[in-house]
Amino acid sequence: MKKIIADRAYKIDASGIRKVFALAASMKDPVNFSIGQPDFDVPEELKEQAIKAIREGFNKYSQTAGDDTLLRKIADQVENETGWKNPATLVTSGVSGGILLSFMAMINPGDEVIIPEPYFVIYKHIINMLGGKCVFVDCYPDFRLPVKKIAQAVTEKTKIIVLNSPCNPTGIVYTQDEIEELAKVARKKDVVILSDEIYEKFCYDGPYPSITKYYEKTLLMRGFSKAYAMTGWRLGYVAANDSLKEVIEQMIKIQQYTFVCAPAPFQAAAIPALDFDMSKFVELYRKKRDLLYNGLKGKFELIKPEGAFYAFVKAPEGITATKFVEKAIENNVLIIPGNVFSEKDTHFRISFATSDEKIRQGVEILCSLA
């Protein structure tokens, strides 16, 4: 019988996060610590902008790269923050769309991509699908950025170093010193940094240092999904200075034949979103972080999250994370096994993007299981 399925499809697995998310639909009022989705809604003012755009006819394709007004606003903000002159910009269907386009534009079969581990799930699977090679650099047990290990991992085949801060799944925010040291390594080795900054607004203990201020050959990825609760709107953006302008141009070309463009009416709402103050929501999530961490720290080994809305918690001694997750699900708590984000099965991820009541309830159950 003729083979129907392409080999590349077998190089990726179904998302472990989505499997647990789907499971939630069949459970009665679970404590859902599984999905990285804000529990607040899009602010009303921004909803109204999207509704207004739909009513006024902004329902057709935008330009492939995005709405001109939005692109100019993104470019102005990036230039003010980074010092890049006239940065190249592209509006994407979420940061996930930007990551896919960037990897498609840069990775040839056999190219190596360095990824600090644990990592966001999408990196590994897209790289494998494109025939690239993932080079994982171990960040356990404290999840700090292992710059020396990264430097040792660079070879002639290294095309990209992936940087994700604030980090999913650990909640770690890399320090300015760590970022600057990585910039020195990347400059010396002439390697592109892909900086996934989707959680840049969620920093709880100090300002967020972006590597864009220290290394010019950085592909900046940011989005609207997490900060503004627009996860279903699928909006992100990519920016680069002149050294990576051609990468953006190639990504735009690939977008023409894949996504075509990001959703047009939601781009209209993204323009005022860039100036919208979300600090009150960030403060609420700081309190959720503290509620979760203080509730678990006596029973579990975990690093206090500094950003995003995740904690990466070590499973109790004598049991794999997968087995502990099974026990938690049997007790109506949905968490994600760490081997979804890692080559190890020692930790599990909690998303504290839920109500305070659910956090208290989930903490009590998890502690009883420990």
C-alpha positions in Angstrom: 0.0 0.0 0.0 1.3 3.5 -0.9 2.4 5.5 2.1 0.2 8.5 2.6 1.6 10.3 5.6 4.7 12.4 5.2 7.7 11.5 7.3 7.8 15.0 8.9 4.4 14.4 10.5 5.9 11.5 12.5 8.7 13.7 13.9 6.2 15.6 16.1 3.9 14.5 18.9 0.5 15.7 19.8 0.8 18.4 22.4 0.7 17.1 25.9 -0.7 20.4 27.1 -3.6 20.2 24.7 -4.3 16.6 25.7 -4.8 17.7 29.3 -6.7 20.8 28.2 -9.1 18.5 26.3 -9.4 16.3 29.4 -10.7 19.3 31.3 -13.8 19.5 29.2 -14.8 16.0 30.4 -14.2 16.7 34.1 -16.6 18.3 36.6 -15.3 21.6 37.9 -11.6 20.6 37.9 -8.7 22.7 39.3 -7.3 23.5 35.9 -3.6 24.3 36.3 -2.9 23.1 32.8 -3.3 25.8 30.1 -1.3 29.0 29.8 -4.3 31.3 29.3 -5.1 34.4 31.4 -8.2 34.1 33.5 -9.2 37.7 32.9 -10.9 38.8 29.6 -9.7 41.3 27.0 -10.2 44.8 28.4 -13.5 46.3 27.3 -11.9 49.2 25.5 -9.9 46.9 23.3 -12.9 44.7 22.6 -14.8 47.8 21.4 -11.9 48.7 19.1 -12.2 45.2 17.5 -16.0 45.4 17.3 -15.7 48.9 15.7 -13.2 47.6 13.1 -15.5 44.7 12.2 -18.5 47.1 11.9 -16.5 49.6 9.8 -15.5 46.9 7.3 -12.0 46.0 8.3 -12.7 42.4 7.5 -10.6 41.8 4.4 -7.0 40.8 4.1 -4.4 43.2 5.4 -1.1 43.5 3.7 0.9 40.4 4.3 3.3 42.1 6.7 0.4 43.7 8.6 -1.6 46.9 8.9 0.7 49.9 8.1 -0.5 51.9 11.2 0.2 49.0 13.5 3.6 48.3 11.9 4.7 51.9 12.3 3.6 51.9 16.0 5.5 48.6 16.6 8.6 50.0 14.8 8.5 53.2 16.9 8.2 51.4 20.2 11.0 48.9 19.3 13.2 51.8 18.1 12.6 53.7 21.4 13.4 50.6 23.5 16.3 49.1 21.5 17.9 52.0 19.7 17.5 50.1 16.4 17.0 52.5 13.5 14.0 51.7 11.3 13.5 48.2 12.5 11.9 45.7 10.1 8.6 44.4 11.5 6.0 41.8 10.7 2.6 41.0 12.3 2.1 37.3 12.8 -0.6 34.9 13.8 0.6 34.8 17.4 4.2 34.4 18.5 3.8 30.7 17.6 3.2 31.8 14.0 6.3 34.0 14.2 8.4 31.1 15.5 7.3 28.8 12.7 8.0 31.4 10.0 11.4 32.3 11.5 12.5 28.6 11.7 11.2 28.0 8.2 13.2 31.0 6.9 16.5 30.0 8.7 16.8 26.3 9.3 18.2 23.9 6.8 18.3 20.1 7.4 21.3 19.5 9.8 21.4 23.0 11.2 21.7 23.1 15.0 19.5 25.2 17.3 20.6 25.6 21.0 17.7 25.5 23.4 18.0 25.9 27.2 16.1 23.1 28.9 13.3 23.0 30.0 11.8 24.8 27.1 8.5 25.8 25.5 7.2 22.8 23.6 6.9 24.3 20.1 10.6 24.8 19.6 11.6 21.2 19.6 8.8 19.9 17.3 9.1 22.5 14.6 12.9 22.1 14.5 12.5 18.4 14.2 9.9 18.7 11.5 12.2 20.9 9.4 15.1 18.5 9.8 17.1 20.6 12.1 18.9 19.3 15.3 17.9 20.4 18.8 20.9 20.9 21.1 19.5 21.0 24.6 21.5 22.8 27.3 20.5 21.6 30.8 19.4 24.4 33.2 18.5 22.2 36.1 18.2 22.5 39.1 17.9 26.3 39.5 16.9 27.1 35.8 19.3 30.0 35.5 20.7 30.7 32.0 23.8 28.4 31.6 25.9 30.7 29.5 29.1 28.7 29.7 27.3 25.5 28.7 25.8 27.4 25.8 29.2 28.6 24.6 30.5 25.1 24.8 27.5 23.8 22.8 28.1 26.1 19.8 29.5 24.4 16.7 30.0 25.3 13.0 26.5 24.0 12.4 24.8 26.3 15.1 22.3 28.6 13.4 20.2 29.9 16.3 20.2 30.2 20.1 16.7 30.3 21.5 16.1 32.6 24.5 12.8 32.6 26.3 12.6 35.1 29.2 10.3 35.3 31.2 10.4 31.5 30.7 7.7 29.0 30.0 7.6 26.6 31.9 9.9 27.7 34.8 8.8 31.3 35.4 12.5 32.4 35.5 13.5 35.9 34.3 17.1 36.0 33.3 19.2 38.8 34.8 20.9 41.6 32.9 24.3 40.0 33.7 23.2 36.7 32.2 21.8 38.4 29.1 24.9 40.4 28.6 27.2 37.4 28.9 25.0 35.5 26.4 25.2 38.5 24.0 29.1 38.3 24.2 29.0 34.6 23.3 26.5 35.1 20.4 28.6 38.0 19.0 31.8 36.0 19.2 30.3 33.0 17.5 28.2 35.1 15.1 24.9 33.2 16.0 21.4 34.6 15.7 19.4 34.9 19.0 15.7 34.2 18.7 14.3 36.0 21.7 10.8 34.8 22.6 9.4 37.6 24.9 5.7 36.7 24.9 5.6 37.1 28.7 7.6 40.4 28.9 4.9 42.3 30.7 4.6 39.6 33.4 7.7 40.4 35.6 7.1 40.5 39.3 10.4 41.3 41.1 12.1 43.9 39.0 12.5 45.3 35.4 12.7 42.9 32.5 16.1 43.0 30.6 15.8 42.3 26.9 18.8 41.0 24.9 17.8 43.4 22.1 19.6 46.2 24.1 22.9 44.2 24.0 23.0 42.2 20.8 22.0 43.5 17.4 21.6 40.1 15.7 18.4 39.4 17.7 15.1 38.3 16.2 12.6 39.8 18.7 9.2 38.0 19.2 6.4 39.5 21.2 2.7 39.2 21.2 -0.7 40.3 22.4 -2.1 36.9 23.5 -0.9 36.7 27.1 -0.6 40.4 28.1 -4.1 41.3 26.9 -5.8 37.9 27.2 -6.2 37.8 23.4 -5.2 34.2 23.1 -7.9 33.4 20.6 -7.2 36.5 18.5 -3.9 35.1 17.3 -1.7 38.2 17.2 2.0 38.6 17.6 4.9 40.5 16.0 8.5 40.1 15.0 11.1 42.8 14.8 14.8 43.0 13.8 17.4 45.5 12.9 19.3 45.8 9.6 21.5 42.7 10.3 18.4 40.4 10.1 16.3 42.4 7.7 16.5 39.7 5.1 15.1 37.2 7.6 12.0 39.3 8.1 11.7 39.7 4.3 11.8 35.9 3.9 9.3 35.4 6.7 6.9 37.8 5.0 7.3 35.8 1.7 6.5 32.5 3.5 3.6 34.1 5.3 2.1 34.9 1.9 1.8 31.2 1.2 0.8 30.1 4.7 -1.1 32.4 7.1 -1.6 35.1 4.3 -1.9 37.7 7.1 -2.8 38.0 10.7 -6.6 38.6 11.5 -7.3 42.1 10.2 -10.0 43.5 12.6 -7.9 42.4 15.6 -4.9 44.2 14.2 -7.0 47.4 14.6 -7.5 46.6 18.3 -3.8 45.9 18.7 -2.9 49.5 17.9 -4.4 51.0 21.1 -3.4 47.8 23.0 0.3 48.8 22.7 -0.4 51.9 24.9 -2.9 50.2 27.2 -1.9 50.0 30.9 -2.0 46.4 32.1 -0.2 46.9 35.4 -3.3 46.2 37.6 -3.5 42.7 36.0 0.2 42.1 36.5 -0.2 43.0 40.2 -3.1 40.5 40.5 -0.8 37.8 39.0 2.0 38.7 41.4 -0.4 38.0 44.2 -1.4 34.7 42.5 2.3 33.8 42.2 2.8 34.4 45.9 -0.4 32.5 46.9 0.8 29.4 44.9 4.5 29.6 46.0 3.8 30.1 49.7 1.3 27.3 49.6 3.6 24.7 48.0 7.1 25.6 49.3 6.7 23.6 52.5 5.8 20.4 50.7 7.5 20.7 47.3 10.9 21.7 45.9 10.4 24.7 43.6 12.0 27.9 42.4 9.9 31.0 43.0 8.6 32.1 39.6 9.8 35.6 38.7 7.7 36.1 35.7 5.1 34.6 33.3 2.4 32.6 35.1 4.0 29.2 35.7 5.8 27.2 38.4 8.0 24.2 37.5 7.7 22.0 40.5 9.8 18.9 41.4 7.8 15.7 41.9 8.0 14.0 45.3 10.9 11.6 45.8 10.4 8.1 44.5 7.9 9.0 41.8 8.2 10.2 38.3 6.5 13.5 37.4 4.2 11.6 35.0 3.0 9.3 37.8 2.4 12.2 40.1 0.4 14.0 37.4 -1.8 10.9 37.0 -2.4 11.0 40.8 -3.3 14.7 40.6 -5.7 14.2 37.7 -7.4 11.3 39.7 -7.9 14.0 42.4 -9.4 16.5 39.9 -6.3 18.7 39.5 -4.9 19.2 36.0 -1.2 19.8 35.8 1.3 19.1 33.0 4.2 16.5 33.3 7.6 18.1 32.8 8.6 15.7 30.0 6.4 17.7 27.8 8.9 20.6 28.2 12.1 18.5 28.8 14.0 15.4 28.2 13.6 14.6 31.9 10.5 13.4 33.8 11.3 15.0 37.2 9.1 18.0 37.4 5.5 19.2 36.6 4.2 22.5 35.4 1.5 24.5 37.1 -0.2 27.5 35.4 -1.5 29.8 38.1 -3.6 31.7 35.5 -6.8 30.9 37.4 -8.9 32.2 40.3 -7.4 32.6 43.8 -10.0 30.1 45.0 -8.9 27.5 42.6 -5.3 28.1 43.5 -6.0 27.5 47.2 -8.0 24.4 46.4 -5.4 23.0 44.1 -2.6 23.7 46.5 -4.4 21.9 49.3 -4.9 18.8 47.1 -1.4 18.7 45.8 0.1 19.1 49.3 -2.1 16.2 50.5 -0.8 14.0 47.6 2.8 14.9 48.5 
